[in-house]
Amino acid sequence: MAAYLIGHITIKDPARWKIYTDGVRESLIPYGAEIVFRGKCAAVLTGEHPYHHAVVIRFPDQPTLRRWYHSDSYQGLIAVRDTAADVVIISYDA
């Protein structure tokens, strides 16, 4: 069953954010993951949503998503991520 990672993002430092996203793109390759969507919020139609950007990444399954998340290549990017943006990351089964 496919698994999806959803990231809700407010970018604080665009230069550092680019370093992070470039690193993430490379880190996904060994896991067969695909960036499905990356974009900026156009409108909040119902409720409150404080984040300005989102990303959706598809993985083959939850175990693969978790292996990627805990991999050395991704863990090495977390310090950059945390200084570049406010981020909430959630995983979903499809």
MDAnalysis code that builds the backbone (N, CA, C; Angstrom):
import MDAnalysis as mda
import numpy as np

u = mda.Universe.empty(282, n_residues=94, atom_resindex=np.repeat(np.arange(94), 3), trajectory=True)
u.add_TopologyAttr("name", ["N", "CA", "C"] * 94)
u.add_TopologyAttr("resid", np.arange(1, 95))
u.add_TopologyAttr("resname", ["MET", "ALA", "ALA", "TYR", "LEU", "ILE", "GLY", "HIS", "ILE", "THR", "ILE", "LYS", "ASP", "PRO", "ALA", "ARG", "TRP", "LYS", "ILE", "TYR", "THR", "ASP", "GLY", "VAL", "ARG", "GLU", "SER", "LEU", "ILE", "PRO", "TYR", "GLY", "ALA", "GLU", "ILE", "VAL", "PHE", "ARG", "GLY", "LYS", "CYS", "ALA", "ALA", "VAL", "LEU", "THR", "GLY", "GLU", "HIS", "PRO", "TYR", "HIS", "HIS", "ALA", "VAL", "VAL", "ILE", "ARG", "PHE", "PRO", "ASP", "GLN", "PRO", "THR", "LEU", "ARG", "ARG", "TRP", "TYR", "HIS", "SER", "ASP", "SER", "TYR", "GLN", "GLY", "LEU", "ILE", "ALA", "VAL", "ARG", "ASP", "THR", "ALA", "ALA", "ASP", "VAL", "VAL", "ILE", "ILE", "SER", "TYR", "ASP", "ALA"])
u.atoms.positions = np.array([
    [0.848, -1.171, 0.000],
    [0.000, 0.000, 0.000],
    [0.897, 1.239, 0.000],
    [0.630, 2.165, -0.902],
    [1.416, 3.399, -0.976],
    [1.280, 4.199, 0.314],
    [2.331, 4.934, 0.614],
    [2.334, 5.829, 1.776],
    [2.699, 7.219, 1.277],
    [2.102, 8.213, 1.899],
    [2.344, 9.600, 1.505],
    [2.862, 10.393, 2.688],
    [3.868, 11.195, 2.426],
    [4.361, 12.152, 3.399],
    [3.813, 13.508, 2.976],
    [3.186, 14.196, 3.905],
    [2.671, 15.541, 3.663],
    [3.449, 16.489, 4.564],
    [4.017, 17.523, 3.983],
    [4.708, 18.535, 4.759],
    [3.993, 19.865, 4.633],
    [3.718, 20.496, 5.758],
    [3.161, 21.847, 5.794],
    [4.301, 22.760, 6.224],
    [4.527, 23.845, 5.483],
    [5.781, 24.581, 5.595],
    [5.558, 26.086, 5.585],
    [6.294, 26.785, 6.448],
    [6.441, 28.234, 6.357],
    [7.941, 28.500, 6.285],
    [8.397, 28.982, 5.150],
    [9.818, 29.201, 4.899],
    [10.274, 30.479, 5.600],
    [11.382, 30.369, 6.349],
    [11.974, 31.523, 7.045],
    [13.253, 32.002, 6.350],
    [13.983, 31.090, 5.728],
    [15.255, 31.405, 5.089],
    [15.308, 30.693, 3.740],
    [14.939, 31.399, 2.645],
    [14.862, 30.751, 1.330],
    [16.170, 30.101, 0.865],
    [17.314, 30.695, 1.166],
    [18.592, 30.120, 0.724],
    [18.846, 28.777, 1.422],
    [18.609, 28.727, 2.717],
    [18.789, 27.463, 3.453],
    [17.724, 26.444, 3.065],
    [16.512, 26.933, 2.764],
    [15.443, 26.027, 2.342],
    [15.814, 25.338, 1.038],
    [16.454, 26.043, 0.122],
    [16.890, 25.433, -1.144],
    [17.928, 24.349, -0.882],
    [18.847, 24.582, 0.039],
    [19.833, 23.554, 0.399],
    [19.102, 22.306, 0.899],
    [18.109, 22.513, 1.744],
    [17.333, 21.397, 2.294],
    [16.582, 20.649, 1.189],
    [15.844, 21.364, 0.348],
    [15.035, 20.685, -0.671],
    [15.906, 19.963, -1.693],
    [17.060, 20.542, -2.028],
    [17.980, 19.840, -2.932],
    [18.462, 18.544, -2.287],
    [18.774, 18.600, -0.997],
    [19.207, 17.409, -0.280],
    [18.123, 16.359, -0.176],
    [16.893, 16.802, 0.086],
    [15.770, 15.860, 0.165],
    [15.587, 15.160, -1.175],
    [15.601, 15.917, -2.255],
    [15.413, 15.335, -3.590],
    [16.413, 14.199, -3.808],
    [17.674, 14.426, -3.483],
    [18.700, 13.396, -3.634],
    [18.475, 12.225, -2.686],
    [18.049, 12.508, -1.465],
    [17.886, 11.452, -0.468],
    [16.739, 10.499, -0.807],
    [15.779, 10.942, -1.605],
    [14.617, 10.119, -1.949],
    [14.934, 9.038, -2.982],
    [15.937, 9.256, -3.803],
    [16.215, 8.367, -4.941],
    [16.350, 6.902, -4.542],
    [17.161, 6.550, -3.534],
    [17.301, 5.125, -3.200],
    [16.028, 4.473, -2.657],
    [15.037, 5.258, -2.316],
    [13.819, 4.730, -1.697],
    [12.639, 4.640, -2.667],
    [12.871, 4.945, -3.920],
    [11.803, 4.859, -4.915],
    [10.668, 5.827, -4.638],
    [10.971, 6.937, -3.981],
    [9.950, 7.926, -3.630],
    [9.839, 8.974, -4.722],
    [8.678, 9.595, -4.809],
    [8.400, 10.584, -5.842],
    [7.731, 11.807, -5.225],
    [8.242, 12.979, -5.558],
    [7.565, 14.214, -5.157],
    [6.366, 14.385, -6.076],
    [5.184, 14.282, -5.510],
    [3.943, 14.368, -6.273],
    [3.550, 15.821, -6.491],
    [3.759, 16.629, -5.460],
    [3.301, 18.013, -5.505],
    [4.124, 18.839, -4.541],
    [4.470, 20.033, -4.980],
    [5.090, 21.030, -4.103],
    [4.505, 22.361, -4.533],
    [3.929, 23.109, -3.593],
    [3.313, 24.365, -3.994],
    [3.045, 25.310, -2.853],
    [2.590, 26.484, -3.226],
    [2.270, 27.551, -2.283],
    [0.758, 27.613, -2.095],
    [0.328, 27.833, -0.860],
    [-1.093, 27.910, -0.537],
    [-1.734, 29.089, -1.273],
    [-2.796, 28.821, -1.984],
    [-3.526, 29.869, -2.694],
    [-4.610, 30.470, -1.806],
    [-5.282, 29.638, -1.016],
    [-6.365, 30.124, -0.153],
    [-6.705, 29.056, 0.874],
    [-7.068, 29.477, 2.069],
    [-7.608, 28.579, 3.084],
    [-9.120, 28.734, 3.002],
    [-9.804, 27.670, 2.607],
    [-11.240, 27.751, 2.363],
    [-12.077, 27.489, 3.605],
    [-11.556, 26.703, 4.531],
    [-12.269, 26.412, 5.771],
    [-11.260, 26.267, 6.900],
    [-11.530, 26.831, 8.032],
    [-10.667, 26.674, 9.197],
    [-9.428, 27.554, 9.146],
    [-8.457, 27.183, 9.962],
    [-7.208, 27.935, 10.051],
    [-6.053, 27.050, 9.619],
    [-5.151, 27.617, 8.857],
    [-3.970, 26.894, 8.402],
    [-2.833, 27.903, 8.286],
    [-1.901, 27.902, 9.230],
    [-0.882, 28.949, 9.261],
    [0.287, 28.749, 8.301],
    [0.343, 27.628, 7.598],
    [1.493, 27.348, 6.737],
    [1.272, 27.869, 5.320],
    [2.378, 28.235, 4.664],
    [2.285, 28.863, 3.348],
    [2.571, 27.921, 2.183],
    [3.263, 26.823, 2.444],
    [3.640, 25.887, 1.396],
    [3.300, 24.468, 1.826],
    [3.287, 23.560, 0.844],
    [3.054, 22.146, 1.126],
    [3.855, 21.301, 0.153],
    [4.142, 20.078, 0.587],
    [4.761, 19.082, -0.279],
    [4.066, 17.753, -0.020],
    [3.925, 16.961, -1.083],
    [3.381, 15.612, -0.990],
    [4.402, 14.688, -1.659],
    [4.846, 13.682, -0.913],
    [5.816, 12.722, -1.440],
    [5.228, 11.320, -1.301],
    [5.249, 10.564, -2.408],
    [4.714, 9.194, -2.402],
    [5.866, 8.196, -2.230],
    [5.671, 7.258, -1.312],
    [6.604, 6.169, -1.070],
    [5.901, 4.853, -1.379],
    [6.651, 3.790, -1.647],
    [6.006, 2.502, -1.923],
    [5.151, 1.995, -0.755],
    [5.590, 2.280, 0.501],
    [4.859, 1.813, 1.677],
    [5.394, 2.532, 2.915],
    [4.723, 2.331, 4.059],
    [5.135, 2.984, 5.303],
    [6.535, 2.562, 5.768],
    [6.879, 1.276, 5.692],
    [8.237, 0.913, 6.124],
    [9.327, 1.642, 5.315],
    [9.109, 1.813, 4.029],
    [10.083, 2.524, 3.205],
    [10.129, 3.993, 3.589],
    [8.964, 4.606, 3.806],
    [8.918, 5.996, 4.245],
    [9.698, 6.155, 5.541],
    [9.498, 5.274, 6.486],
    [10.176, 5.381, 7.784],
    [11.685, 5.128, 7.651],
    [12.074, 4.180, 6.782],
    [13.512, 3.957, 6.558],
    [14.162, 5.219, 5.996],
    [13.473, 5.866, 5.036],
    [14.003, 7.115, 4.482],
    [14.111, 8.173, 5.583],
    [13.036, 8.365, 6.358],
    [13.022, 9.405, 7.379],
    [14.160, 9.211, 8.387],
    [14.439, 7.978, 8.746],
    [15.473, 7.685, 9.736],
    [16.854, 7.448, 9.120],
    [16.952, 7.585, 7.800],
    [18.237, 7.367, 7.120],
    [19.241, 8.455, 7.487],
    [20.507, 8.118, 7.394],
    [21.556, 9.099, 7.655],
    [21.440, 10.288, 6.702],
    [21.080, 10.008, 5.440],
    [21.007, 11.106, 4.459],
    [19.923, 12.113, 4.826],
    [18.765, 11.635, 5.314],
    [17.726, 12.597, 5.705],
    [18.015, 13.207, 7.075],
    [18.432, 12.401, 8.017],
    [18.702, 12.921, 9.359],
    [19.746, 14.035, 9.321],
    [20.680, 13.946, 8.387],
    [21.687, 14.983, 8.233],
    [21.136, 16.310, 7.742],
    [19.916, 16.310, 7.214],
    [19.285, 17.531, 6.697],
    [18.393, 18.227, 7.727],
    [18.101, 17.572, 8.819],
    [17.129, 18.106, 9.770],
    [17.568, 19.438, 10.367],
    [18.827, 19.592, 10.685],
    [19.294, 20.866, 11.257],
    [19.096, 22.005, 10.263],
    [19.325, 21.733, 8.983],
    [19.090, 22.752, 7.943],
    [17.601, 23.055, 7.868],
    [16.782, 22.009, 7.837],
    [15.323, 22.179, 7.779],
    [14.830, 23.050, 8.920],
    [15.279, 22.751, 10.112],
    [14.752, 23.436, 11.290],
    [15.172, 24.896, 11.375],
    [16.276, 25.262, 10.737],
    [16.663, 26.675, 10.706],
    [16.056, 27.394, 9.509],
    [15.668, 26.651, 8.479],
    [15.148, 27.250, 7.248],
    [13.649, 27.486, 7.270],
    [12.903, 26.700, 8.073],
    [11.439, 26.773, 7.992],
    [10.791, 26.200, 9.245],
    [9.532, 26.572, 9.426],
    [8.669, 25.899, 10.391],
    [7.939, 24.821, 9.605],
    [8.021, 23.579, 10.071],
    [7.523, 22.448, 9.281],
    [6.756, 21.482, 10.168],
    [5.655, 20.965, 9.638],
    [4.944, 19.830, 10.223],
    [4.968, 18.734, 9.163],
    [5.401, 17.537, 9.543],
    [5.470, 16.404, 8.609],
    [4.570, 15.308, 9.140],
    [3.729, 14.791, 8.253],
    [2.741, 13.760, 8.619],
    [2.805, 12.664, 7.568],
    [2.628, 11.406, 7.981],
    [2.550, 10.328, 6.996],
    [1.137, 9.766, 6.970],
    [0.744, 9.331, 5.778],
    [-0.600, 8.788, 5.553],
    [-0.492, 7.500, 4.746],
    [-1.398, 6.564, 4.986],
    [-1.573, 5.392, 4.112],
    [-2.612, 5.754, 3.074],
    [-2.463, 5.152, 1.895],
    [-3.457, 5.390, 0.834],
    [-4.141, 4.100, 0.447],
])
